[in-house]
Amino acid sequence: MEATARALVYGSENRQVEARSEGDDMRGLASTLALGCMAFCASAHAQEPDHLVLSCAGTASRLESHSTYAQVYGSRGSAFGTATSTDEAQAPERVAIQIEGAGGRIHLPAWLVPPIHGGSDGWFQLSKVDMTPDTIRGSFGINFINHPHFTIDRHTGEIDLSGFARLNFEGTCERGPDASSPTKF
């Protein structure tokens, strides 16, 4: 007995996909369900989450200036001077990132935030967020000079953030707690 099984499923971007199979009833139904599942799975994989919260642990680095003042007295008078040196300092830190569509915000530890800065309580608005299946890229403004950018490898979770005056952060990101989800414990 020949029959036609037909199902409508929604593929990527909510376009209707029609899955048809002809044959006996059971084989036709199985084929239709398989085609429908493939269309549904492909559309689910193609869609990016609208909301993503990441918690990143790693090493932060920045430039630090050190000044030394010296004054020398002798039988012929005195001399004085100041010497300034710049070194790179590192510290273990955490960065939080919240992505909302094409924007979001990033929280930097106080140790990385310069004295003159924008933002609010360490949070800075993200701009130019680009999410692909392999990477997440974005940038943000700390102040009128410093506009760091970051790249996150979505396979390994590694983050590389760099900005003006050797402001850097390297580490690994994991999904963080979502404010809309129930508490962890």
N, C-alpha and C positions, 0 to 999 in steps of 0.2 A: 504494500500500500504506500503510495507516494504522497507526501505532504510537504508543505512549505512552512518552515518556521521562520518567524520574523520578529526582530526586537529592535527597539530604538534605545540607544544609549547616548549619553552626552560625552563628547570628546573634549579636547583642549579648547579653551576659549568658549565654552558652552555651545559649540556647534553640534547639531544633531548628526549622529553617525548611524546608518542603517546597517544592521548585520543580517544577512539572509543565508539560509542554507536549505538545500533541497535533499530529500532522501527519506528514509523511513523515519517515523516520529522521534524515536530516541536518539538516533544519530543526528538528526536535524536539530533537535533541542540542544544536544551536547555541543554541536558546532556553533550554534547561535550564542550559547552561554560563554564559550571560549572566546569568540570574537568580541562579545560585549565586555568581557573581563579585560582583554588586551586593550581595548579602546579606553576603558576606565582607568586602568593602571598607567597607560601612557599619559593621559591628561593629568592624573594626580602627580606624576613625576615632573611634568613640565611646569606646574605651578609653584611659585616660590612662596614661602610664608610671608604674610603681611607684617608679622610681628616677630622679632627675634631678639632674645636677650642673651648676651654673652658675658662670661666672667673670665678674665685673662690674668694669669699669674706669670711673672717673669722678672726680668732685670731692667730697671730704668737707669738711664745715664744722662748726665747734663754737664755743662761746663761750670766750673767754679773758679772764681778769682781769689787770689790770696795776696795781700799786700804786707810788705815788711818795711818797717821804718828803722833806720839806723842813724845814730849820731855818735861821732868820734871827737874826743877832746885830746888835744896835744899841747906841747909847749909853744907851738906857733899858731895856735887858734883851734877852731873846731870845724868839722865838716858834717853834713847830714844829707840824707837822701832816702828815697822810697823806691822799693823794687816791687813790681807786680808780676805775678805768674798766674797762668791759667792751666788748670788740670781738669781731666775728666773724672767725675765722681760717679760711682754706681751704687745702687741699692736694690734689694728685692722689693717689688711693689706689685699692686693689682690694678687693673684697668677694667671698667665696666662699659659695655656698649649695648645700647638699645636701638634697634633698627625698626622704623615704622615706614613701610613703603619705600619711597626714594629719599627719606630723611631719617632723622633720629637724633640721638645725643650720645656723648661719650663722657665718662667720668674719669678724670685724671687724679692721681694722688697729689696731695698738697706739695710734696717734695718736687714734683715736676712743674708746678705752676709758678711762673715768674711773678715778681711783685706787681707789675703793671699787666692786668689781664681783664678780660671780659668774663662772660659766663656767669653762672650762679652756683655757689657752693661746690665748685669743682666740676660742674656739668657744662659742656659746650655743645652747641648745635652742630650736627653733621650736615655737610653739603656734598653734592656730587657723589652720592652713594650709588655704586654699581654692583649688583649681585649677579654673578654667573654661576653655572653649576660647579665651577672650580674655585672661584675666588670671590671675596667681598672687598671692594675698594671704596675709600672715601677720604674726605678731608674735613678740616674744621679750623676755625680761627680762634687762637688764644688771645691775640691782641693785633694791633695794626701791622706788625712786622711778622709775627710768627703764625703761619698757616700750615701745621703739620698734615701729613697724609699717612694713610695706613693701608696695608694689604693683609688679608687673612686667607690662608690656604684652607679651603673647606674640606679637604681630605685629611690633612694632618692637624688642623687647628692652629698652626703656627701663625703668629702675628708679627709684623714688622712695622713699627710706627717711627717716623722720623720727621724732624722739624728743624727750624733755624737754631743756630748756636749749639749744634750737636745734641739737641733734645731728642732722645731715642728711647724706645721701649721694644724689647723682644721677649716673646714668651709663647705660651700655649693657651688657647681659648677653649672653653667648654660651655655648653648651654647653661645659662644662669637661671636663677629663680625668676619666675614670672609673677609680677604683682597680682595678676588676675587669677592665678592658680592658688589652690589651698596651700597652707603652710606645709613645710617639709616634715616637721615633727611638732 
